[in-house]
């Protein structure tokens, strides 16, 4: 079908427009990645989706097209997919990186991947990787190798889906985020059986869970996290949406800390990631962020029967973090 037909389907007006089917969305994204539609048509499609609100079928179709476009994964596969595509203007140190490292140290290979815009230096995920002792891959092949040697790796978006990065950067032209921000969180380039995702707007929790089901994802946890990352705020109740064994699932968690503060509060430096891990920094709030986030990831992996049991496991792993493990 001609690309203009998809724009017309979305934009015909009240009572006449409709969402794209999963197959239509897949074909539309296939054409975008091939570079055949005019840039104006691409922008129109993305902004109409933004205005209407993208559907789970549209997200799933886009993801299928992107997966078919990038190089297939080979070698060691991750057990857990951990996307990082949030902006960081309002958040602080990326404590969630230590949660990912804790999970990897427990024997579950973790693949982080992402691209982050509009960040302040303190919130930069890539700048924090060395302090969190997480290696950054320079290719898809190296990411697989790092999973074998370190059980964890960070794969930049531009290395496996550069065309998607170009679409993300249209935000600078259009002035608004697009459905591509959600698509990136669903990409799961290593096809890990479990995935964790953070959102900034709560309404996207169910959208991403529904899209995951359409994509055949087995286990998925989606939360409203710090700045849109998969990072639990320990002073607040947490609502978790997602999938378990491919079926819809949700749970609620109580606050882990009585300390009322924002994640971005505190006079921290990126190097405090290493200091918290080593024990040189004693900070109960930061520690609760790490173990609380790790607990949700561990539950996603099936390492515990309940979120509370996963919390106990995370605390035990933290206490043993420097005794064993590949990272």
C-alpha positions as CSV (number, residue, x, y, z in Angstrom):
1,X,0.0,0.0,0.0
2,X,1.2,3.5,-0.7
3,X,2.5,5.3,2.3
4,X,0.1,8.2,1.8
5,X,-2.8,5.8,2.4
6,X,-1.6,5.2,6.0
7,X,-1.4,8.9,6.6
8,X,-4.9,9.3,5.2
9,X,-6.2,6.4,7.4
10,X,-4.9,8.1,10.5
11,X,-5.9,11.7,9.6
12,X,-9.3,11.6,7.8
13,X,-11.1,13.2,10.7
14,X,-13.6,12.4,13.4
15,X,-15.7,9.3,12.6
16,X,-13.6,8.4,9.6
17,X,-10.1,7.9,10.8
18,X,-8.9,4.7,12.6
19,X,-5.7,3.2,14.0
20,X,-3.4,1.2,11.8
21,X,-3.6,-2.6,12.0
22,X,-0.4,-4.4,13.1
23,X,0.3,-5.4,9.5
24,X,-0.3,-1.9,8.2
25,X,2.0,-0.4,10.8
26,X,4.7,-3.0,10.0
27,X,4.5,-2.1,6.3
28,X,4.5,1.6,7.0
29,X,7.7,1.3,9.1
30,X,9.3,-0.9,6.5
31,X,8.8,1.8,4.0
32,X,10.2,4.5,6.4
33,X,13.3,2.4,7.0
34,X,13.7,1.9,3.3
35,X,13.7,5.7,2.8
36,X,10.9,5.7,0.2
37,X,8.3,8.2,1.8
38,X,8.9,11.9,1.7
39,X,10.2,13.3,5.0
40,X,7.0,15.4,5.3
41,X,4.9,12.2,5.1
42,X,7.0,10.5,7.8
43,X,6.6,13.5,10.1
44,X,2.8,13.6,9.4
45,X,2.4,10.0,10.2
46,X,4.4,10.2,13.5
47,X,2.5,13.3,14.6
48,X,-0.9,11.9,13.8
49,X,0.0,8.9,15.9
50,X,1.1,11.2,18.7
51,X,-2.2,13.2,18.5
52,X,-4.4,10.1,18.3
53,X,-2.3,8.1,20.8
54,X,-0.6,5.0,19.4
55,X,-2.1,1.6,19.8
56,X,-0.5,-1.6,20.9
57,X,-0.9,-3.1,17.4
58,X,0.8,-0.1,15.9
59,X,3.7,-0.3,18.3
60,X,4.1,-4.1,17.7
61,X,4.0,-3.6,13.9
62,X,6.7,-1.0,14.1
63,X,8.9,-3.1,16.3
64,X,8.5,-6.1,13.9
65,X,9.7,-4.0,11.0
66,X,12.7,-2.6,12.9
67,X,13.7,-6.0,14.1
68,X,13.7,-7.3,10.5
69,X,15.9,-4.3,9.5
70,X,18.8,-4.7,11.9
71,X,21.3,-7.6,12.0
72,X,20.0,-10.7,13.7
73,X,21.5,-11.5,17.1
74,X,24.1,-14.3,17.3
75,X,26.0,-15.9,20.1
76,X,25.2,-15.6,23.8
77,X,21.7,-14.3,24.4
78,X,20.6,-12.1,27.3
79,X,18.2,-13.4,30.0
80,X,17.0,-9.8,30.6
81,X,16.5,-6.9,28.2
82,X,16.9,-3.5,29.9
83,X,16.1,-0.5,27.6
84,X,17.2,3.0,28.6
85,X,15.7,5.7,26.4
86,X,14.6,8.4,29.0
87,X,15.5,12.0,29.0
88,X,17.4,13.1,32.1
89,X,16.7,16.8,32.7
90,X,15.0,16.2,36.0
91,X,16.8,13.1,37.4
92,X,20.1,12.5,39.1
93,X,22.6,9.7,39.2
94,X,21.6,6.5,37.3
95,X,21.4,4.2,40.4
96,X,19.5,1.7,38.3
97,X,22.8,0.7,36.6
98,X,23.9,-0.9,39.9
99,X,20.6,-2.8,40.0
100,X,21.3,-4.2,36.6
101,X,24.8,-5.1,37.7
102,X,23.5,-6.8,40.8
103,X,21.1,-8.9,38.7
104,X,23.9,-9.8,36.3
105,X,26.1,-10.9,39.2
106,X,23.4,-13.3,40.3
107,X,23.9,-15.2,37.0
108,X,21.4,-13.6,34.7
109,X,22.9,-12.0,31.6
110,X,21.6,-8.5,31.2
111,X,21.6,-6.5,28.0
112,X,21.2,-2.7,28.4
113,X,20.6,-0.7,25.3
114,X,19.7,2.8,24.6
115,X,20.1,6.5,23.6
116,X,19.2,9.4,25.9
117,X,18.5,12.9,24.9
118,X,18.2,16.2,26.8
119,X,20.3,15.0,29.7
120,X,22.2,16.9,32.3
121,X,25.7,15.5,32.8
122,X,24.9,13.9,36.2
123,X,22.1,11.8,34.6
124,X,24.1,10.7,31.6
125,X,23.8,6.9,31.4
126,X,26.8,6.4,29.1
127,X,29.0,8.6,31.2
128,X,28.1,6.5,34.3
129,X,28.9,3.1,32.8
130,X,32.5,3.1,33.9
131,X,31.6,4.0,37.5
132,X,29.0,1.2,37.5
133,X,31.6,-1.2,36.0
134,X,29.4,-2.0,33.0
135,X,31.2,-2.4,29.7
136,X,29.9,-0.6,26.6
137,X,29.9,-2.7,23.4
138,X,31.3,-1.3,20.1
139,X,29.2,-3.7,18.0
140,X,26.4,-6.3,18.3
141,X,29.0,-9.0,18.1
142,X,31.0,-7.6,21.0
143,X,27.8,-7.2,23.0
144,X,27.3,-11.0,22.8
145,X,31.0,-11.6,23.8
146,X,30.6,-9.3,26.8
147,X,27.6,-11.2,27.9
148,X,29.7,-14.3,28.0
149,X,32.6,-12.7,29.8
150,X,30.9,-10.1,32.1
151,X,27.2,-11.2,32.1
152,X,26.3,-7.6,31.3
153,X,26.7,-5.1,28.4
154,X,25.4,-1.8,27.2
155,X,24.7,-1.6,23.5
156,X,24.2,1.9,22.0
157,X,21.1,2.3,19.7
158,X,23.2,3.7,16.8
159,X,25.1,0.5,16.6
160,X,22.2,-1.8,15.9
161,X,19.4,0.5,14.6
162,X,20.9,3.8,13.3
163,X,17.8,4.6,11.2
164,X,15.7,4.4,14.4
165,X,18.0,7.0,16.0
166,X,17.4,9.3,13.1
167,X,13.6,9.0,13.7
168,X,14.1,9.7,17.4
169,X,16.0,12.8,16.6
170,X,13.0,14.2,14.7
171,X,11.9,15.4,18.1
172,X,14.3,18.3,17.5
173,X,12.4,19.1,14.3
174,X,8.8,18.4,15.3
175,X,9.1,19.6,18.9
176,X,7.4,16.5,20.4
177,X,8.3,12.9,21.2
178,X,6.8,10.3,18.9
179,X,5.8,6.7,19.0
180,X,9.5,5.8,18.3
181,X,10.2,6.4,22.0
182,X,7.9,3.6,22.9
183,X,9.1,1.4,20.0
184,X,12.7,1.6,21.2
185,X,11.7,0.3,24.6
186,X,10.1,-2.7,23.0
187,X,13.0,-3.6,20.6
188,X,14.6,-6.3,22.7
189,X,17.5,-6.8,20.2
190,X,18.8,-9.9,21.9
191,X,15.2,-11.4,22.1
192,X,15.6,-12.0,25.8
193,X,12.7,-13.9,27.4
194,X,12.3,-11.2,30.1
195,X,12.2,-7.5,29.8
196,X,11.9,-4.5,32.1
197,X,10.8,-1.0,31.0
198,X,10.3,2.4,32.5
199,X,7.9,5.0,31.4
200,X,7.4,8.7,32.4
201,X,3.6,8.8,31.7
202,X,1.6,6.1,33.6
203,X,-0.8,5.5,30.7
204,X,2.0,3.9,28.7
205,X,2.4,1.0,31.2
206,X,-0.6,-0.9,29.9
207,X,0.2,0.1,26.3
208,X,3.7,-1.4,26.4
209,X,2.4,-4.5,28.2
210,X,-0.2,-5.1,25.5
211,X,2.4,-4.5,22.7
212,X,4.7,-7.0,24.5
213,X,1.9,-9.6,24.4
214,X,1.4,-9.1,20.6
215,X,5.1,-9.5,20.1
216,X,5.2,-12.8,22.1
217,X,7.1,-11.5,25.0
218,X,7.0,-14.0,27.9
219,X,7.9,-11.9,30.9
220,X,7.7,-8.1,31.1
221,X,7.6,-5.5,33.9
222,X,6.7,-1.8,33.2
223,X,6.7,0.9,35.9
224,X,6.6,4.7,36.1
225,X,10.2,5.1,36.9
226,X,12.7,7.8,37.7
227,X,12.7,10.2,34.7
228,X,11.2,7.4,32.6
229,X,13.9,4.8,33.4
230,X,13.2,1.4,35.0
231,X,14.1,2.7,38.4
232,X,12.0,2.3,41.5
233,X,11.4,5.2,43.8
234,X,11.6,3.7,47.3
235,X,9.5,6.3,49.1
236,X,6.4,5.7,46.9
237,X,4.0,2.9,46.2
238,X,4.7,1.2,43.0
239,X,2.3,-0.2,40.4
240,X,3.8,-2.8,38.1
241,X,2.1,-3.8,34.8
242,X,3.3,-6.4,32.4
243,X,3.3,-10.1,31.5
244,X,4.0,-13.3,33.2
245,X,4.2,-16.4,31.0
246,X,2.8,-14.3,28.3
247,X,-0.4,-13.4,30.2
248,X,-1.4,-10.0,31.5
249,X,-0.1,-9.4,35.1
250,X,0.0,-6.5,37.5
251,X,1.0,-6.0,41.1
252,X,1.4,-3.3,43.7
253,X,4.3,-2.6,46.0
254,X,4.5,-0.6,49.2
255,X,7.1,2.1,50.0
256,X,10.5,0.7,51.0
257,X,11.7,3.9,52.7
258,X,10.1,6.5,54.9
259,X,12.4,9.2,53.6
260,X,10.5,11.7,51.5
261,X,12.7,13.0,48.7
262,X,13.1,13.1,44.9
263,X,15.4,10.8,43.0
264,X,17.3,13.8,41.8
265,X,17.9,15.2,45.3
266,X,21.2,15.0,47.0
267,X,24.7,16.2,46.4
268,X,25.8,13.2,44.4
269,X,28.5,12.6,41.7
270,X,28.7,9.9,39.1
271,X,31.6,8.4,41.0
272,X,29.2,7.7,43.9
273,X,28.0,4.7,41.9
274,X,31.4,3.0,42.5
275,X,31.5,4.3,46.1
276,X,28.0,2.8,46.9
277,X,29.0,-0.5,45.4
278,X,32.3,-0.7,47.3
279,X,30.7,0.4,50.6
280,X,32.6,3.7,50.9
281,X,29.3,5.5,50.5
282,X,26.6,4.7,53.1
283,X,23.3,5.9,51.8
284,X,20.1,4.1,52.7
285,X,18.0,5.9,50.2
286,X,20.3,5.2,47.2
287,X,20.6,1.6,48.4
288,X,16.9,1.2,48.5
289,X,16.7,2.5,44.9
290,X,19.2,-0.2,43.8
291,X,17.8,-3.2,45.7
292,X,14.1,-2.2,45.1
293,X,14.8,-1.9,41.3
294,X,16.8,-5.1,41.3
295,X,13.9,-6.9,43.1
296,X,11.5,-6.0,40.3
297,X,14.0,-7.2,37.7
298,X,14.5,-10.5,39.6
299,X,10.8,-11.1,39.8
300,X,10.5,-10.5,36.0
301,X,13.2,-13.3,35.6
302,X,11.2,-15.7,37.8
303,X,13.9,-15.7,40.4
304,X,11.3,-15.3,43.2
305,X,7.6,-16.1,43.5
306,X,6.6,-12.7,44.8
307,X,7.9,-9.1,44.6
308,X,8.5,-9.2,48.4
309,X,10.5,-12.4,48.1
310,X,12.4,-10.9,45.3
311,X,13.2,-7.9,47.6
312,X,14.7,-10.3,50.2
313,X,16.7,-11.9,47.4
314,X,18.0,-8.5,46.2
315,X,19.1,-7.6,49.8
316,X,21.0,-10.9,50.1
317,X,22.7,-10.4,46.7
318,X,23.7,-6.9,47.8
319,X,25.3,-8.3,50.9
320,X,27.2,-10.9,48.9
321,X,28.0,-8.6,45.9
322,X,31.7,-8.6,46.4
323,X,32.1,-12.3,47.2
324,X,31.0,-13.9,43.9
325,X,29.8,-13.1,40.5
326,X,31.2,-12.3,37.1
327,X,30.9,-8.6,37.4
